[in-house]
Amino acid sequence: MRNEGIGSWTARRARMSPDRTAVVHDGREWTYADLHDRSTRVAHMLAGLGVDSGDRVAYLGPNHPTFLETLFGTGLAGGIFVPLNTRLTPTELAHILRDSGTSVLVHAPTHEEHAIELRELVDVPHVLNLDTYELLVAGASAEPLDEPVDPDDVAMIMYTSGTTGRPKGAALSHANIHWNSFNLLIDVDLAGDEITLVNAPTFHVAALNQTVLPTLLKGGTVVLMSAFDPSETLSLIAERRVTYLFGVPAMFQAVAAAPGWGAADLSSVRTMICGGAPVPEKVITTYQERGLIFLQGYGLTESSPSALFLRATESRGKVGSAGTPCFFTDLRVVGPSGDEVSPGEPGEVVLHGPNVMSGYWGKPAETEAVLSTDGWLRTGDVAVADEDGYLYIRDRIKDVIISGGENIYPAEVEDALHQHPAVADCAVIGVADERWGEVGRAVVVLRESASPEELLASLTGRIARYKIPKSIVFADTLPRTASGKLLKSRLRTTYGGPR
C-alpha cells in the first residue's frame, strides 16, 4: 500500500479479521469489514468535496462510530483529522476551526445549534450534519482507495485543553501514533480478544490513542459509550465482558461510588489504566481491594500521549508512582539549568521519542518554547524520581505554591485530603499572604458533613506543617476540562480572593 498511515488500518485489519466485531455502540455491532467499507465510502465522499492531501476535516460530537469512520476516512483520503472538544463554546470552536483551516466539519445532532452559530463565526466550506453525511456516504463508492501517505505526514491535530490560554494544536504524525501504539501494546500487553470500554471522550488523546486505536490495531472490540455514566459503566462491563478500560481519576472515583459498585461483576476486567491527572492513593487502593490491576500512566497531548507507565508487576510495590519511561520514549527530570537532578529532588519532566509531536500547528514561536532543536519536549510538569528510577508526578510548574521559600505541590496535599472519608473531591490553590507571600487554600466537595477544622486536623502528622492549607472553602463541584483536569485558573479566580 502507498498509504502508510492510520487510514490504511481498516484495510489491513479487514484482510486479517473481516468478521471480528470491531465496534459496539448502543447495542449495535460493526465488523472490521463493515468499518472498512464505511471508512472507504467516507474517504470517497470527502474526496468528492475536494479534500486533498493535507486538508483538514473536523468532527464535533459524542463518542460514536461516525467519529471513527471520519478519522479513518480522512486518513485514507490523505487528509488531517481534527477532533473537537464537545464542551467548548461556539466561539472557542470557531478559533480551532479557523486556526486549523478546516474545510469540512461533520457534526452530530447534539451540536446542531453550535453548527448554526459556527456558520456565522467562521468560514468552513462544508458543514455536514449526520443526515447529510449519511446520504453522501450511502452514495459514495466502496472501491479501494490508496492515496500516498508518508508516516511523517500529519495525521491529526489534537488541541490542548486550553487550561493556560487558547488551545494550541499539537500536530501528531502517523508515525507518532504508530509508535505511541507500540508503547501501549508493550506496556499493557493487549490481546487480540480485548474488549475495551471507551467511556472517556474520544476527542481526548488518551481515550483515542491509549484505548481505541491500540485495540483496533490488535483486532479487538471497542465498546463506545456516548457519555460517561458510572452505573452504565458497571452494567456494560458485566454485559460485554469488558477486559480493558481507561479513565481519569474523577471517573474511577465516580464508578467506585456508584450504587452498584459492591455487587458489580468485574470478573472479566484484566486491566484498568488511569491518567490525565495525579491519582489519589485512595483511588488505587479502592480498586486493588477488589482484586483489580489498577495501573497508572503519565503523558500529554504533545507526546501522543505515552511517556511513563507503571506496569502490572509494579502496581502494588510502587503505589502512587507514574512508573518508568515507555519502551520507545526517553525521559529526564531536570533543574532550571537543564541538568538532570538527583533522586528525590523535584525537577521538570522533559521527553524525547518518536511519539513526540513535530510542533504546534502554525505556531513556530510556541513550538520553539517547548521543543528543542534536538527534539526534547519540555512538559511543564514537576516530578521526583526515586532511587529505582520510578517517577512521581508532583504538579504543574505553574501550580506550585511557594510559601515562605518552601515549595508546596498541591497534588500531594490533595492526595492527603482525599484520604478523609468526608472528602468527595478537592483542589488546592495558592492565595496571597502578607507573612508568607503565598499559602495554600483547599476547595473541597464534601461527601458527608465535616468542618474545615476537622479536615485540617486530619492532615497533622501526615504532611509537613507548612504544606497544610491555611483555609478551606466548600464547593458543590470542581471545574474540570473534558479530559478530567482541574481548571486551577478558574478556581483561583473564584476562590482565590480574601476570605
Secondary structure, DSSP 8 states (H G I E B T S, - for coil): --B-SGGGHHHHHHHH-TTSEEEEETTEEEEHHHHHHHHHHHHHHHHHTT--TT-EEEEESSS-HHHHHHHHHHHHTT-EEEEE-TTS-HHHHHHHHHHHTEEEEEE-GGGHHHHHHHHHHS--SEEEEHHHHHHHHHTS--S-----B-TTSEEEEEE---TTSS--EEEEEHHHHHHHHHHHHHHH---TT-EEEE-S-TTSHHHIIIIIHHHHHHT-EEEE-SS--HHHHHHHHHHHT--EEEE-HHHHHHHHHSTTTTT---TT--EEEE-SS---HHHHHHHHTTT--EEEEEE-GGGSSEEEE--GGGTTTTTT--BEE-TT-EEEEE-TTS-B--TT--EEEEEESTTS-SEETT-HHHHHHHB-TT--EEEEEEEEE-TTS-EEEEEEGGG-EEETTEEE-HHHHHHHHHTSTTEEEEEEEEEEETTTEEEEEEEEEESS---HHHHHHTTBTTB-GGGS-SEEEE-S---B-TTS-B-HHHHHHHH-S--
